[in-house]
C-alpha cells in the first residue's frame, strides 16, 4: 500500500521492493562542503551501495562514476544508476583517462595501506582546478595500518606532498572533511 507521504521518487523503489539508500553522516558531510556545479563529472572512489551517487543525482545534473570494491557490488549499483559508469576497480588503478573528473569523493575506508600511490592516482584523474573531498572518520582512510590517534595534519601534509594545493579542513559533526585542489584553472 502506498501512503500520501510517499513521493513519486519513492514509489518505484517501494514497488520494486527496494528503498533508496540514504547517505550516512560522512557522505552528508562531504556533500555539505564540496563545491559541485551543474554538469560536473564526479567520481566516488568507493561507491558501496550508491548512497552518495543517489544524493548527488537528486541535487545536481552531473555525470556520475563510481568504483566498487567487488564485482557483485558494481553490478548492483550499476542496476540502480544505469546512466552512470560504475566499475569494479581498486583506487590504485582507476580505469579512467587522465583529467576526467571535476570532483573525486572518498567517504569509505579504501583498505589501502599507502597514501602516496592512491593520492597520485586521484591527482591523475582530476582535471586542473578539480577538487578531492575526503571524509575523515578517524583518519584511517589511506593509512589502514596507522595508529588510531593520527591527526588530520598528517593526511593534509600527505595531500600537499602529493601535489594538491589549498588543502583545508572543515568540521562536519561526527567527522571532518579535508578538501584539496589540483593546481591549475579550468578555462
Rosetta silent file (secondary structure, phi, psi, omega in degrees, C-alpha in Angstrom):
SEQUENCE: XXXXXXXXXXXXXXXXXXXXXXXXXXXXXXXXXXXXXXXXXXXXXXXXXXXXXXXXXXXXXXXXXXXXXXXXXXXXXXXXXXXXXXXXXXXXXXXXXXXXXXXXXXXXXXXXXXXXXXXXXXXXXXXXXXXXXXXXXXXXXXXXXXXXXXXXXXXXXXXXXXXXXXXXXXXXXXXXXXXXXXXXXXX
SCORE:     score description
SCORE:     0.000 S_00000001
   1 L     0.000  136.718 -179.755    0.000    0.000    0.000 S_00000001
   2 L  -104.645  129.950 -178.599    1.293    3.451   -0.910 S_00000001
   3 L   -96.733  163.095  179.997    0.619    6.311    1.501 S_00000001
   4 L   -58.468  -34.591 -175.049    0.194   10.016    0.751 S_00000001
   5 L   -67.625  -18.320 -178.176    3.508   10.849    2.384 S_00000001
   6 L   -78.622  135.527  179.634    5.459    8.886   -0.205 S_00000001
   7 L   -88.504  171.674  177.758    6.749   10.909   -3.110 S_00000001
   8 H   -62.651  -28.174  179.585    6.914    9.838   -6.705 S_00000001
   9 H   -63.515  -38.584 -177.144   10.639    9.266   -6.147 S_00000001
  10 H   -82.500  -24.089 -173.747    9.940    6.540   -3.574 S_00000001
  11 H   -58.601  -50.246 -179.864    7.042    4.823   -5.333 S_00000001
  12 H   -62.037  -36.061  179.959    9.029    2.855   -7.953 S_00000001
  13 H   -68.668  -37.423  177.756   11.533    1.717   -5.336 S_00000001
  14 H   -66.314  -42.469 -179.468    8.794    0.560   -2.990 S_00000001
  15 H   -64.822  -35.100 -179.362    7.107   -1.307   -5.826 S_00000001
  16 L   -82.074   -6.404  179.949   10.386   -2.980   -6.753 S_00000001
  17 L    88.288    8.743 -179.237   10.985   -3.947   -3.127 S_00000001
  18 L  -120.753  135.053  172.637   13.944   -1.570   -2.700 S_00000001
  19 L  -100.054  146.697  178.583   14.116    1.574   -0.653 S_00000001
  20 L   -63.088  143.699  178.995   16.660    4.220   -1.650 S_00000001
  21 L   -81.294  128.119 -179.054   19.872    4.075    0.371 S_00000001
  22 L   -87.929  143.595  177.367   20.298    7.201    2.465 S_00000001
  23 L   -63.140  142.165  176.142   23.703    8.875    2.771 S_00000001
  24 L   -82.325 -177.536 -174.210   25.491    8.268    6.064 S_00000001
  25 H   -63.711  -35.028  179.496   26.968   11.056    8.185 S_00000001
  26 H   -69.741  -40.103  178.827   30.316   11.083    6.307 S_00000001
  27 H   -67.547  -38.024  176.075   28.595   11.298    2.930 S_00000001
  28 H   -65.589  -34.917  179.492   26.369   14.129    4.177 S_00000001
  29 H   -64.675  -45.016 -179.636   29.489   15.922    5.435 S_00000001
  30 H   -68.749  -33.209  176.138   31.229   15.847    2.056 S_00000001
  31 H   -64.307  -35.085 -179.785   28.022   16.985    0.341 S_00000001
  32 H   -65.665  -39.882 -171.412   27.879   19.952    2.708 S_00000001
  33 H  -101.836  -13.455 -178.149   31.405   21.159    1.944 S_00000001
  34 L   -72.433  149.821  175.220   32.029   20.122   -1.670 S_00000001
  35 L  -102.719   97.795 -177.704   31.858   22.661   -4.477 S_00000001
  36 L  -112.748  133.623  178.110   29.736   20.936   -7.104 S_00000001
  37 L  -117.764  159.317  178.631   28.482   22.657  -10.231 S_00000001
  38 L   -56.488  141.116  176.208   25.970   21.568  -12.833 S_00000001
  39 L    68.792   12.857  173.798   27.315   19.123  -15.437 S_00000001
  40 L   -67.674  156.220  174.270   30.457   18.309  -13.443 S_00000001
  41 E  -104.895  124.207 -170.301   31.891   14.834  -13.782 S_00000001
  42 E  -121.550  138.607  175.478   32.177   13.168  -10.366 S_00000001
  43 E  -117.439  127.354  171.850   33.990   10.044   -9.166 S_00000001
  44 E  -102.167  114.148 -172.034   33.085    8.254   -5.941 S_00000001
  45 L   -64.680  -31.384  173.445   36.162    6.167   -5.076 S_00000001
  46 L  -140.776   88.813 -171.274   34.168    3.548   -3.159 S_00000001
  47 L   -78.020   -1.818  175.377   30.514    3.944   -4.004 S_00000001
  48 L    39.962 -102.460 -178.103   29.459    0.890   -1.941 S_00000001
  49 L  -100.874    2.139  176.046   25.646    0.954   -2.250 S_00000001
  50 L    87.565   15.889 -178.174   25.428    4.214   -4.187 S_00000001
  51 H   -63.007  -44.406  179.120   24.072    6.474   -1.433 S_00000001
  52 H   -66.113  -41.787  178.172   26.394    9.379   -2.294 S_00000001
  53 H   -60.723  -42.062  178.804   25.703    8.944   -6.007 S_00000001
  54 H   -62.618  -42.552  179.102   21.963    8.997   -5.315 S_00000001
  55 H   -65.505  -40.993  178.017   22.212   12.194   -3.268 S_00000001
  56 H   -65.945  -40.014 -179.889   24.298   13.884   -5.964 S_00000001
  57 H   -64.868  -35.443  177.934   21.885   12.754   -8.669 S_00000001
  58 H   -69.242  -38.164 -172.857   18.954   14.241   -6.714 S_00000001
  59 H   -88.821  -29.293 -171.740   20.637   17.614   -6.140 S_00000001
  60 L  -135.905  161.234  167.543   22.526   18.241   -9.378 S_00000001
  61 L   -96.356   98.052 -175.981   22.654   17.429  -13.048 S_00000001
  62 L  -134.997  163.439  173.736   26.052   15.745  -13.052 S_00000001
  63 E   -98.188  122.742 -173.509   27.807   12.816  -14.696 S_00000001
  64 E  -106.503  138.717  173.990   28.444   10.138  -12.096 S_00000001
  65 E  -135.612  152.092  179.904   31.129    7.482  -11.977 S_00000001
  66 E  -150.630  150.075  173.683   31.988    5.104   -9.189 S_00000001
  67 E  -106.948  135.711  175.113   34.463    2.450   -8.148 S_00000001
  68 E  -117.216  147.953 -177.526   33.245   -0.617   -6.274 S_00000001
  69 L   -83.692   -4.867  176.028   35.454   -2.987   -4.327 S_00000001
  70 L  -142.651  151.414  179.462   33.645   -6.093   -5.622 S_00000001
  71 H   -65.141  -37.608  179.905   32.165   -7.117   -8.958 S_00000001
  72 H   -63.503  -43.975  178.798   28.888   -8.092   -7.297 S_00000001
  73 H   -65.526  -38.697  178.592   28.522   -4.648   -5.686 S_00000001
  74 H   -61.170  -42.003  178.190   29.370   -2.968   -9.005 S_00000001
  75 H   -63.064  -42.268 -179.331   26.565   -4.878  -10.730 S_00000001
  76 H   -64.527  -45.221 -179.653   24.070   -3.905   -8.018 S_00000001
  77 H   -68.341  -37.986  178.453   24.991   -0.207   -8.115 S_00000001
  78 H   -60.178  -37.243  177.351   25.026   -0.251  -11.928 S_00000001
  79 H   -64.324  -36.888 -179.655   21.417   -1.502  -11.862 S_00000001
  80 H   -77.863  -24.566 -178.230   20.404    1.454   -9.656 S_00000001
  81 L  -129.556   72.785 -173.673   22.296    4.029  -11.761 S_00000001
  82 L   -63.944  -25.146  179.688   22.020    2.886  -15.389 S_00000001
  83 L   -87.492    1.489 -176.405   23.319    6.171  -16.839 S_00000001
  84 L  -103.984  159.277  175.990   26.463    6.130  -14.712 S_00000001
  85 E   -96.305   99.746  179.409   29.840    4.451  -15.199 S_00000001
  86 E  -111.362  122.894 -175.736   30.164    2.058  -12.269 S_00000001
  87 E  -130.356  156.137  173.094   33.178   -0.238  -12.415 S_00000001
  88 E   -89.621  113.429 -178.354   34.917   -2.813  -10.281 S_00000001
  89 L  -161.964  161.622  177.281   38.377   -1.380   -9.618 S_00000001
  90 L   -98.133  151.105 -179.798   40.867   -0.541   -6.896 S_00000001
  91 L   -63.854  -16.110  177.613   41.819    3.056   -6.003 S_00000001
  92 L   -80.537  -13.381 -178.005   45.415    2.334   -7.002 S_00000001
  93 L  -142.077   74.546 -178.007   44.367    1.690  -10.610 S_00000001
  94 L   -75.858  120.191 -172.530   41.469    3.959  -11.582 S_00000001
  95 L   -84.985   45.184  176.219   40.370    2.890  -15.094 S_00000001
  96 L  -125.951  156.927 -179.308   39.547    6.363  -16.418 S_00000001
  97 L   -64.760  157.845  176.135   41.572    8.746  -18.554 S_00000001
  98 L   -61.040  146.194  177.889   43.746   11.437  -17.034 S_00000001
  99 L    55.789   46.234 -178.609   41.975   14.701  -16.199 S_00000001
 100 L   -95.904  -21.571 -168.794   38.497   13.134  -16.422 S_00000001
 101 E  -123.294  146.485  175.328   36.830   14.401  -13.234 S_00000001
 102 E   -87.278  -34.068  177.243   35.915   17.716  -11.634 S_00000001
 103 E  -136.649  142.532  172.534   35.427   16.196   -8.170 S_00000001
 104 E  -125.266  128.090 -179.570   36.615   12.997   -6.527 S_00000001
 105 E  -109.594  136.199  172.701   34.964   11.857   -3.288 S_00000001
 106 E  -125.960  110.553 -178.139   36.477    9.470   -0.729 S_00000001
 107 L  -124.026   -3.783 -177.873   33.998    8.605    2.026 S_00000001
 108 L  -125.718  160.987  174.231   34.829    4.998    2.863 S_00000001
 109 L   -68.426  120.708 -176.785   37.878    3.103    4.051 S_00000001
 110 L   -90.334    1.548  178.815   39.616    2.074    0.856 S_00000001
 111 L    57.087   32.520  177.836   41.807   -0.565    2.554 S_00000001
 112 L  -104.057  130.538 -175.746   44.897    0.989    1.019 S_00000001
 113 L   -87.807  -14.349 -175.427   47.973    0.980    3.227 S_00000001
 114 L  -119.697  131.135 -176.957   49.982    3.636    1.396 S_00000001
 115 H   -77.963  -38.771 -169.576   48.903    7.260    0.996 S_00000001
 116 H   -64.484  -45.629 -176.420   51.154    8.375   -1.847 S_00000001
 117 H   -64.451  -49.945  178.636   50.055    5.950   -4.587 S_00000001
 118 H   -66.034  -33.157  178.182   46.256    6.436   -4.341 S_00000001
 119 H   -67.027  -39.258  176.781   46.682   10.195   -3.991 S_00000001
 120 H   -64.905  -38.216  178.777   48.828   10.291   -7.137 S_00000001
 121 H   -67.238  -40.989  177.100   46.219    8.217   -8.978 S_00000001
 122 H   -66.234  -41.685  177.140   43.432   10.553   -7.852 S_00000001
 123 H   -59.849  -36.946  179.674   45.535   13.567   -8.849 S_00000001
 124 H   -63.135  -43.311 -175.016   45.980   11.987  -12.290 S_00000001
 125 H   -83.811  -11.229  176.997   42.229   11.633  -12.949 S_00000001
 126 E   -78.362  142.067  173.297   41.324   15.112  -11.635 S_00000001
 127 E   -75.146  156.806  173.933   41.053   17.971  -14.101 S_00000001
 128 E   -57.285  130.900 -176.574   43.121   21.102  -13.428 S_00000001
 129 E    86.932    0.125 -179.800   41.219   23.060  -10.793 S_00000001
 130 E   -78.935  162.663 -176.589   39.378   19.909   -9.654 S_00000001
 131 E  -120.937  145.766  171.599   38.854   19.022   -6.016 S_00000001
 132 E  -106.354  127.433 -178.619   39.406   15.975   -3.853 S_00000001
 133 E  -121.547  118.036 -176.381   36.962   15.722   -0.945 S_00000001
 134 E  -118.098  126.956  172.118   37.785   13.224    1.819 S_00000001
 135 E   -86.568  129.527 -177.939   35.553   12.368    4.770 S_00000001
 136 E  -107.966  107.395 -178.440   37.666   11.627    7.825 S_00000001
 137 L   -99.619   16.846 -172.629   36.019    9.147   10.171 S_00000001
 138 L   144.313    7.562  175.317   39.055    8.501   12.300 S_00000001
 139 L    56.288   41.224  176.603   41.679    9.374    9.746 S_00000001
 140 L  -117.100   19.402 -176.501   42.344    5.824    8.662 S_00000001
 141 L   -56.661  -61.674 -176.434   41.260    6.305    5.049 S_00000001
 142 L   -99.780   -9.312 -175.968   44.602    5.855    3.344 S_00000001
 143 L  -114.377   64.383 -173.460   46.566    4.767    6.388 S_00000001
 144 L   -61.610  -26.142 -179.130   44.855    1.478    7.265 S_00000001
 145 L  -101.188   16.404 -174.961   47.816    0.280    9.330 S_00000001
 146 L   -86.826  173.368  176.629   48.326    3.567   11.179 S_00000001
 147 L   -72.775  142.299 -179.012   47.817    4.498   14.787 S_00000001
 148 L   -62.749  -26.902 -177.219   44.226    5.470   15.625 S_00000001
 149 L   -86.120    9.318  177.884   45.303    8.779   17.130 S_00000001
 150 L   -57.269  132.310 -174.906   46.865   10.006   13.877 S_00000001
 151 L   -95.772  172.234 -175.247   45.635   13.548   13.420 S_00000001
 152 H   -62.344  -26.430 -178.026   44.281   15.412   10.431 S_00000001
 153 H   -63.480  -32.572  179.431   47.560   17.254    9.851 S_00000001
 154 H   -63.895  -46.700  179.367   49.259   14.044    8.675 S_00000001
 155 H   -68.126  -37.100  177.909   46.691   13.496    5.922 S_00000001
 156 H   -64.280  -40.697  176.852   46.723   17.177    4.986 S_00000001
 157 H   -65.949  -36.516  178.120   50.528   17.069    4.626 S_00000001
 158 H   -62.962  -40.658  177.040   50.195   13.899    2.511 S_00000001
 159 H   -64.014  -43.789  179.593   47.834   15.734    0.148 S_00000001
 160 H   -64.223  -41.935 -179.756   50.202   18.691   -0.077 S_00000001
 161 H   -70.991  -24.536  176.581   53.226   16.495   -0.767 S_00000001
 162 H   -76.373  -16.107  177.362   51.246   14.626   -3.454 S_00000001
 163 L   119.836    1.563  178.196   50.703   17.949   -5.252 S_00000001
 164 E   -77.323  147.846  179.562   47.327   19.224   -4.024 S_00000001
 165 E  -114.881  163.813  177.339   47.009   22.950   -3.276 S_00000001
 166 E    49.272   46.808  179.972   44.826   24.925   -0.869 S_00000001
 167 E   -74.392  129.922 -177.600   44.336   21.894    1.377 S_00000001
 168 E  -140.397  160.691  179.943   41.870   22.686    4.140 S_00000001
 169 E  -114.285  135.776  176.454   39.985   21.043    6.995 S_00000001
 170 E  -129.679  135.077  178.274   36.274   21.551    7.640 S_00000001
 171 E   -86.126  140.576 -178.548   34.375   20.273   10.633 S_00000001
 172 E  -147.583   71.509  176.950   31.110   18.481    9.973 S_00000001
 173 L    67.493 -118.098 -175.287   29.561   16.978   13.069 S_00000001
 174 L   -74.588  -14.524  179.422   30.833   13.450   13.732 S_00000001
 175 E  -139.491  172.483  176.820   33.571   13.610   11.119 S_00000001
 176 E  -113.021  167.299  179.382   35.750   16.103    9.360 S_00000001
 177 E  -127.799  130.232  174.539   36.242   16.871    5.711 S_00000001
 178 E  -110.332  130.395 -179.769   39.574   17.529    4.029 S_00000001
 179 E  -121.040  131.777  174.758   39.498   19.299    0.680 S_00000001
 180 E  -130.957  145.790 -177.243   42.437   19.611   -1.696 S_00000001
 181 E  -113.519  140.272  173.969   42.530   21.213   -5.142 S_00000001
 182 E   -76.800  133.791 -179.608   44.544   20.158   -8.176 S_00000001
 183 L   -59.631  149.520  178.911   46.686   23.067   -9.363 S_00000001
 184 L   107.244  159.957 -178.748   45.570   24.881  -12.486 S_00000001
 185 L  -119.823  142.986  174.785   42.381   26.518  -13.588 S_00000001
 186 L   -80.801  128.143 -178.561   39.639   25.242  -15.817 S_00000001
 187 L   -79.964    0.000    0.000   39.087   27.690  -18.677 S_00000001
